[in-house]
Amino acid sequence: MISTAILSTTYFGPIQWYQKLNRYNSCLVEKHENFVRQTYRNRCTIATAQGLQNLSVPVEVDSDVPLTKTAVKDVRISDHGNWRHLHWHALLSAYGESPFFDYYADDLRPFFEKKWTYLIDFNMEITQKMCELLDIQPHVSYTQRYLSPAQYGSLTMLSLVFDDMRRHIGLQEHDNPETQTLYHDYRGAIRPKHPMDDESWKPRPYYQVFREKYGFQANLSILDLLFNEGNEAVMYL
């Protein structure tokens, strides 16, 4: 049985998102859904001396098509507000004294210097780099078309029916693997506000620079885990 997580694209996504990359047989990143504002699709949350801070990538708005009716694959990054410089200096200020910031800084700085046209391409390159630094090798690809949560649920039920039929007639699991897929849709579950229940996600405390001041703060950007735990981050996932 293959388990597949359906995920929204993320900008230095939260730890919960990377947990799915590490634990599932395969992951599909949604590129055909309409863009949703104020989500991890174009923002991440970090811990600073002043508390939590959201870093948002500005996106361009087409005068003819509302942003919320624009497919994620077509969302362009804006150069408004010198955001790359501001984001990098926010990370430097927040994590400059963390145990592993200097170790990873050269790998991450290019994401705040080079320009990408499309948000989804930018996010995927970030994902690939983060997987390299975390030392995980997930199987990640894009969705080919948009399916609703109910449709993914139907695909899972169809897969289970075929599994029962195969067992009844004595076929082995490897005889027809393409139908043996359980889909788990996290597109609406992993979000900054009002996240849905996720029984497979139980955040555990780890070292954080400002923990004594604010207490442990769960499910921040994967950068928080990487800068504070270094090569031990994969054990957390």
N, C-alpha and C positions, 0 to 999 in steps of 0.2 A: 504493500500500500504506500503510495506516494502522498505526502502532505505538502500542500502548496499554500503559501500565504499571499494574499492580495493586499498590496500596500500602496499608499499614496506616495508620490515623490516628496523628498524632504531636503531641506537645507541644513546640513550638519544635524540630522535628526536626533530625536531623543533616544535614550538608552533602550527603551522598550522596543523601538523600531529596529535597532540593530540586534536585539535579542532574537527577533524573528528571522533575520538573515542568518544568524548562527544556528538556529534550532530546526528550521524547516528544510526539507529536501530541496525545495525550490521556492523562489519568490517571483511574483509578477508585480512590476511597478506600473501603476495605472497612468496612461498617457492620454486617454481619450475622454476622461471625465471633464466637466466644466470646472474652471478654477474656483476655489473657495477661499475667500479672504480670511485673514487672521488665523491661519493654521500653519502647521509645520512645513507646508509646501514651499513657503518662502521666508520662514523665520525660524530662529532657534532661541533657546533660553539658556543664559549663563548665570553663574553666581558671582557677584561683585561685592566690594566692600560696602556698597550702599544697598545691597539686597539683590533680588533677581532682576535681570535686564533682558529684554527681548531685542534681538538683532534682526531686522527685517530687510530683505532684499527688495528694493523698489521695482515695480514692474510697469511696463508701458500700457496705457489704456487707449484702445482704438476708438476713435470718435464715432465709428459706425456700428461697432459691436461692443456691448457692455462686457466688462471683464468677467463677470459671473456667467456669461454665456460663451466665453472663449475656452476652447479645449486647452488643457494643460500643455499639450505638445506645441501649441502656437503662442504661448505666453512669452513675451520678450522681456529681457532685463533692461531696466532704465539706468542711465548714468546720473540720475538726479541726486544731488546732495552729497557727492563725494563719499558715498556709503562704504566703498571698499576700504578707504583710509580710516574711516570712523570705526568700522567693524574690527579691523586689525588692531587698532590702538585700544579698543575696548577689551579685546582678548589679552593684549599685553598687560593692561592695567589689572585685569581680573586674575590672570594666571601667571604673570611674570615671576611670581615667587613660588609657584607650584613645583613639585619635584621634577616634572618631566617636560615643562614647557620648552625649555631650551633644546631639549633632545629632538623634539618634533617640529620646531619652528620653521626650519628650512623646507620641510616637506609641505607645510601648509601655507606659507607666505604667498606662493604663486597664485593661489585662489583669490587673493586680495590685490593682485597686481595685473593679471591677465584679464581681458574682457571676453565674455561669452555672450552670444546673441540670445540664445533660448534658455529659459530657466531649467527645463528638464535636462538639457545636455550638461549644464553647469552642475546640477544636482547629482547626475549620474557619475560624473568624473570625481566629484567629492566622495560619493559612495565607494567608488573603486579604490580611491586612495585610502579612505578610512579602513576598508577591509584589509588592505595591504598592511597598514600600520597595526591593526588589531590582530593580524595573522589569522584571519578567517577566510575561507574560500567558498562563499555561497554561490549557488546557481541563480543568477538574477537575469531577468529579461523583461521586456515591456509587454503589456497587453496588446493584443492585435485589434481588439474592438471593445467598446464599453459593454459590460454586463452588469445588471443590477445585483444587489445582494441576493435577492430571491432567485435570480437565474443561476448564480454560483451555487446556491443551495440545491437547486434542481440538478445541476451537473454532479454534485456530490451524491445525491440520492440515486441518480442513474448509475454512477460508478459502483455504489454499494449493491445495487440490484445485479449488475453484471458479475460482481464478485461472488454473490450467492449462487448465481447460475453456474459459474466456473467450478466452484467447489462441489456443486451437485453432480456435475458430469465428470469430475475428476481432473480438471485442468489445474496446472500449477500456476502460482502467481506470476511467474516470468513469461507465461505463454502469451499474455496480452496486456502488457504493463500500461499501455496508454489509457486504459479505462479505469485503472486503479488509483484514482486521485481523490483525496479529500481536500476541499477548498475551504480556507478560513479567511474571511473577509475582514481586514483591519482598517479599511479606508476611513470608516467613520468612528472607529474605536480609539485610534491613537491621535489625539488632538489636545490642544492646550486647555480648552474650556469644555467642561462636562464630558470627559472621556467615558466611553462605555466600559462595562465590566470586561475584564480579561483575566480569567482564572489562571492562565499560564504566566502572568506577570506579577511577581511579588518582589518589589524593590527592597534591597537590603542595604544597610548603611556601609559606606566606605569613607576613606579619608577625604575631606574637603577643606580647602584653605580657610574658609570662613565658618566652619562648623561650630566652633566655640561661640561665635557671635550670634549665629542664626539657627543653630541646630542643623541636623542633616536635612538636605533638600533633595527630594527624589525626582528621578526621571528628567534630569536636565539634558542638555545637548551631550552627545557622545564625546564632545571635546572635554567636558568636565571630567568624565571618567578617564579619558586617555591622559590628560595632563596630570591628574592626581594619582593614577594607578600604573601608568606606563604599560610595560609588557604583561602585567598581571590583570589588565582590563579584560582580556579574553576569558579569564577564569570567572569573572563576574557574569559575563554573558552566558 
